[in-house]
Amino acid sequence: MLIRLLTAILIAATVTAPAHAATPVEASASFAQDLLHVPTYVVEGEVDFEDTTDDQTKITGHFTQGYTQPNVEDYKWVLVNDAGKVVVDLTPDIRAIAEIAPPEVGEFQFTYKTKVKDLLGLDFVVCQIVELAGLKPCFELGRAKIYKDR
């Protein structure tokens, strides 16, 4: 009798419980050359962001134009808010796996410890570090807003 009751409860819970499987959020940042923009944007490419099941973000990307030096240490990849503050520095992650064959960066993929929703609306900025008179400023090569895919 107890087994029948437990089975009935289990079946009722299974039938009446709505499925709440979260739909993963996907977003992207699309880079396009803009030679009229100041600073001139020379980077072309796409970076995609997708929620994983363990509350991280899978970041996949590639660039087809805009890189002049093969050394990954010459570049930075950061996410910037509307106030211009760097809120996420992806440089170490991308440097660890990126392969640059000017003018391209081959496809890369890694996970980052946040959800996609926390990255929406940020600007993905690519810049090149250039040594000038002992200083190492980072010149912006491209900027793209991270938008949710529809």
C-alpha positions in Angstrom: 0.0 0.0 0.0 2.8 2.4 0.9 4.6 1.7 -2.3 1.4 2.4 -4.3 1.0 5.7 -2.5 4.6 6.7 -3.1 4.4 5.7 -6.8 1.2 7.7 -7.2 2.8 10.8 -5.6 5.9 10.4 -7.8 3.8 10.1 -11.0 1.6 13.1 -10.0 4.7 15.2 -9.3 6.2 14.2 -12.6 3.1 14.9 -14.7 2.1 18.2 -13.0 5.5 19.7 -12.5 6.3 22.1 -15.3 9.7 21.7 -17.0 11.8 24.7 -16.1 14.9 23.9 -18.2 16.6 27.3 -18.6 17.2 28.3 -22.1 20.9 29.2 -22.5 21.5 32.9 -23.3 23.5 33.5 -26.4 25.1 36.8 -27.5 27.7 38.1 -29.9 30.0 40.9 -30.7 30.5 41.6 -34.4 33.6 43.6 -35.4 33.6 45.5 -38.7 36.3 47.7 -40.2 35.4 51.4 -40.0 38.1 53.4 -41.6 36.2 56.7 -41.1 35.9 56.2 -37.3 38.4 57.9 -35.0 40.2 55.9 -33.9 40.2 53.9 -37.1 38.7 50.4 -36.5 40.6 47.8 -38.5 39.5 44.6 -36.8 37.0 42.3 -38.4 35.6 39.3 -36.7 33.0 37.7 -34.5 33.0 36.7 -30.9 30.1 34.5 -29.5 29.0 34.0 -25.9 26.9 31.1 -24.7 25.8 30.1 -21.2 27.0 26.7 -20.1 25.2 24.4 -17.6 27.7 25.3 -14.8 26.9 29.1 -14.7 29.9 30.0 -16.9 30.1 31.5 -20.4 31.6 29.7 -23.4 33.4 32.3 -25.5 34.2 31.4 -29.1 35.7 33.8 -31.6 37.9 34.5 -34.6 39.2 37.6 -36.3 39.8 37.9 -40.1 41.4 41.3 -40.3 43.3 43.9 -38.3 46.2 42.1 -36.7 49.7 43.2 -37.8 52.0 41.4 -35.3 52.1 37.7 -34.7 53.0 38.0 -31.0 49.9 37.7 -28.7 51.7 39.7 -26.1 51.2 42.8 -28.3 47.4 42.8 -27.8 44.8 43.2 -25.2 41.2 42.0 -25.2 38.9 43.7 -22.6 35.2 44.2 -21.9 34.4 47.8 -21.1 31.2 49.4 -19.6 29.6 52.7 -20.9 31.7 54.7 -18.5 34.9 53.4 -20.2 35.9 51.2 -17.2 37.4 47.8 -17.9 35.1 45.4 -16.1 36.5 42.1 -17.6 40.0 41.5 -18.8 40.0 38.5 -21.2 43.6 39.1 -22.2 45.2 36.2 -20.2 42.5 33.7 -21.5 42.9 34.7 -25.1 46.7 34.9 -25.0 46.9 31.4 -23.6 45.1 29.9 -26.7 45.1 32.4 -29.6 47.2 31.9 -32.7 47.8 35.0 -34.7 48.8 34.8 -38.3 48.5 38.4 -39.5 46.1 39.7 -40.4 44.0 36.9 -38.7 43.5 35.3 -35.3 42.4 31.7 -35.6 39.3 30.4 -33.9 39.6 30.3 -30.1 37.3 29.0 -27.4 37.4 29.1 -23.6 35.0 29.4 -20.7 34.8 32.4 -18.4 33.3 32.5 -14.8 30.2 34.5 -15.3 26.8 34.3 -17.1 26.1 35.9 -20.5 23.5 38.2 -19.0 26.3 39.9 -17.0 28.2 40.7 -20.2 25.3 42.1 -22.3 25.7 45.7 -23.3 29.4 45.8 -22.6 31.9 46.8 -25.3 34.4 44.1 -26.4 37.6 46.1 -27.2 40.7 45.0 -29.0 43.8 47.0 -28.7 47.4 46.8 -29.7 50.3 47.6 -27.3 52.9 49.7 -28.9 56.1 50.9 -27.3 56.7 54.6 -27.7 59.5 56.4 -25.9 59.5 53.9 -23.1 55.7 54.0 -22.7 53.4 51.2 -23.7 50.0 52.7 -24.7 47.3 50.4 -26.0 45.8 51.7 -29.3 42.2 50.6 -29.9 41.9 48.5 -33.1 38.2 47.6 -32.7 35.2 47.8 -30.5 31.9 46.0 -30.7 28.9 45.9 -28.4 27.8 42.6 -26.9 24.2 42.0 -28.0 21.8 39.2 -27.1 21.1 36.9 -30.1 17.5 36.6 -31.1 
